[in-house]
Amino acid sequence: MPSAVLFGVSVAFGLTVWGVVAWQYIWPALSERPSPENLKPILLLHAFRFLGLSFLVPGVVSSELPATFAQPVAYGDLITAVLALLAMATLRARSGTVVTWVFNTFGTADLLFAFYLGSRISLPTTPGLLGAGYFILSAYVPLLLITHGLAFRILLRTKVVVPSRSKLSVA
């Protein structure tokens, strides 16, 4: 079977299996938790996106992996990890919802951009470039995409409570 097909099947299976896990186990558990507590497990998971830095480590990935792919993917993941930690730290503050939206929007865009960059360098047809990083794209990235979807669902369901102006003014 061609490498591109194997890569596609791996990613499709990852999305399918993580989708089932999310639907059967993760979402029911999160939906029972009060907001913003229900976002904490997702934010903690995404704090591990520092793992994307492995795309810069020769020996983990092929030395022939183009920097035009490796650098944006690695640093985009690192930025997302930092945003996840910032969102977690501000979750109970008024700015927490905004920071969480920034994290989730940037993190989702980062993953989709990585797929775009991978297609530009024909990554699915040359998976040897990824070395051990193949696991990240075939198993971890589908989980990240699914949990970004869950975070969007939670954020869209959460009503932000902002005090009225009358309560803010001093009598």
C-alpha positions as CSV (number, residue, x, y, z in Angstrom):
1,M,0.0,0.0,0.0
2,P,1.4,3.5,-0.8
3,S,2.8,5.6,2.0
4,A,0.3,8.4,1.4
5,V,-2.6,5.9,1.8
6,L,-1.1,4.5,5.0
7,F,-0.7,8.0,6.4
8,G,-4.2,8.9,5.5
9,V,-5.6,5.7,7.0
10,S,-3.6,6.3,10.2
11,V,-4.9,9.9,10.6
12,A,-8.5,8.8,9.7
13,F,-8.4,6.0,12.3
14,G,-6.9,8.4,14.9
15,L,-9.7,10.9,14.3
16,T,-12.3,8.1,14.4
17,V,-11.1,6.4,17.5
18,W,-10.5,9.6,19.4
19,G,-13.9,10.8,18.3
20,V,-15.5,7.7,19.7
21,V,-13.5,8.1,23.0
22,A,-14.6,11.8,23.2
23,W,-18.2,11.0,22.5
24,Q,-18.5,8.1,24.9
25,Y,-16.2,9.1,27.7
26,I,-14.7,12.5,27.6
27,W,-17.7,14.7,26.7
28,P,-20.0,13.0,29.3
29,A,-17.4,13.6,32.0
30,L,-16.8,17.2,30.9
31,S,-20.4,18.1,30.5
32,E,-21.1,17.2,34.1
33,R,-18.4,19.5,35.4
34,P,-19.2,23.2,36.1
35,S,-17.8,25.9,33.8
36,P,-14.9,26.7,33.7
37,E,-13.7,23.6,35.4
38,N,-14.8,21.5,32.4
39,L,-12.0,23.2,30.3
40,K,-9.1,22.3,32.6
41,P,-8.5,18.8,31.3
42,I,-8.4,20.0,27.8
43,L,-6.1,22.9,28.6
44,L,-3.7,20.5,30.5
45,L,-3.7,18.1,27.6
46,H,-2.7,20.9,25.2
47,A,0.0,22.1,27.6
48,F,1.9,19.0,26.4
49,R,2.1,20.5,22.9
50,F,5.7,21.3,23.7
51,L,6.2,17.8,22.2
52,G,6.0,19.6,18.8
53,L,9.6,20.8,19.5
54,S,10.7,17.3,18.6
55,F,10.3,18.2,15.0
56,L,13.5,20.3,15.4
57,V,15.5,17.4,16.9
58,P,17.7,15.5,14.5
59,G,17.4,11.8,15.2
60,V,13.8,12.1,16.2
61,V,13.0,13.3,12.7
62,S,15.0,13.0,9.6
63,S,17.7,15.7,9.1
64,E,16.1,16.1,5.6
65,L,12.8,17.3,7.1
66,P,12.5,20.8,5.7
67,A,12.8,23.7,8.1
68,T,9.8,25.3,6.3
69,F,7.7,22.6,7.9
70,A,9.5,21.8,11.1
71,Q,10.0,25.3,12.5
72,P,6.4,26.6,12.1
73,V,5.0,23.3,13.4
74,A,7.3,23.2,16.4
75,Y,7.0,26.8,17.4
76,G,3.2,26.9,16.7
77,D,2.8,24.0,19.1
78,L,5.0,25.7,21.7
79,I,3.0,28.9,21.5
80,T,-0.2,26.9,21.8
81,A,1.2,25.1,24.9
82,V,2.0,28.5,26.5
83,L,-1.5,29.8,25.6
84,A,-3.1,26.7,27.2
85,L,-1.2,27.4,30.4
86,L,-2.2,31.1,30.3
87,A,-5.8,30.1,29.7
88,M,-5.7,27.8,32.6
89,A,-4.2,30.4,34.9
90,T,-6.8,33.0,34.0
91,L,-9.8,30.7,33.7
92,R,-11.6,32.2,36.7
93,A,-10.7,35.8,35.8
94,R,-12.8,37.9,33.5
95,S,-10.1,37.6,30.8
96,G,-10.0,33.8,31.1
97,T,-12.7,33.3,28.4
98,V,-10.9,35.6,26.0
99,V,-7.6,33.9,26.6
100,T,-9.2,30.5,26.2
101,W,-10.8,31.6,22.9
102,V,-7.4,32.8,21.7
103,F,-5.8,29.5,22.7
104,N,-8.4,27.4,21.0
105,T,-8.6,29.4,17.8
106,F,-4.8,29.7,17.5
107,G,-4.2,26.0,18.4
108,T,-6.8,24.8,15.9
109,A,-5.4,27.0,13.1
110,D,-1.9,25.8,14.0
111,L,-2.8,22.2,13.5
112,L,-4.7,22.9,10.2
113,F,-1.7,24.9,9.0
114,A,0.6,22.0,9.9
115,F,-1.5,19.7,7.7
116,Y,-1.3,22.3,4.9
117,L,2.5,22.6,5.3
118,G,2.8,18.9,5.3
119,S,0.9,18.6,2.0
120,R,3.1,21.3,0.5
121,I,6.2,19.2,1.1
122,S,4.5,15.9,0.2
123,L,4.8,14.6,3.7
124,P,2.3,11.8,3.3
125,T,4.4,10.3,0.4
126,T,7.7,10.7,2.4
127,P,6.8,9.7,5.9
128,G,10.4,8.7,6.7
129,L,11.0,12.5,7.1
130,L,9.0,12.3,10.3
131,G,10.9,9.5,11.9
132,A,9.5,9.0,15.4
133,G,7.4,12.2,14.8
134,Y,5.0,10.0,12.7
135,F,3.3,9.0,16.0
136,I,2.6,12.7,16.8
137,L,0.8,13.3,13.5
138,S,-1.1,9.9,13.4
139,A,-2.1,9.5,17.0
140,Y,-1.6,12.8,19.0
141,V,-2.8,15.4,16.5
142,P,-6.2,13.7,16.0
143,L,-6.7,13.8,19.8
144,L,-5.8,17.5,19.8
145,L,-8.2,18.3,17.0
146,I,-11.0,16.4,18.7
147,T,-10.4,18.2,22.0
148,H,-10.2,21.6,20.2
149,G,-13.7,20.7,19.0
150,L,-14.8,19.9,22.5
151,A,-13.4,23.2,23.8
152,F,-15.3,25.1,21.1
153,R,-18.4,23.3,22.1
154,I,-17.9,24.2,25.8
155,L,-17.0,27.9,24.9
156,L,-20.1,28.3,22.8
157,R,-22.3,26.9,25.5
158,T,-20.7,28.9,28.3
159,K,-22.4,32.2,29.1
160,V,-20.0,34.9,30.1
161,V,-21.3,36.7,33.1
162,V,-20.2,40.4,33.0
163,P,-21.4,42.6,35.8
164,S,-23.8,45.3,34.7
165,R,-22.6,48.9,34.7
166,S,-24.9,49.8,37.6
167,K,-23.2,47.2,39.8
168,L,-19.8,48.6,38.8
169,S,-20.5,52.2,39.6
170,V,-19.7,53.5,43.1
171,A,-22.7,55.0,44.9
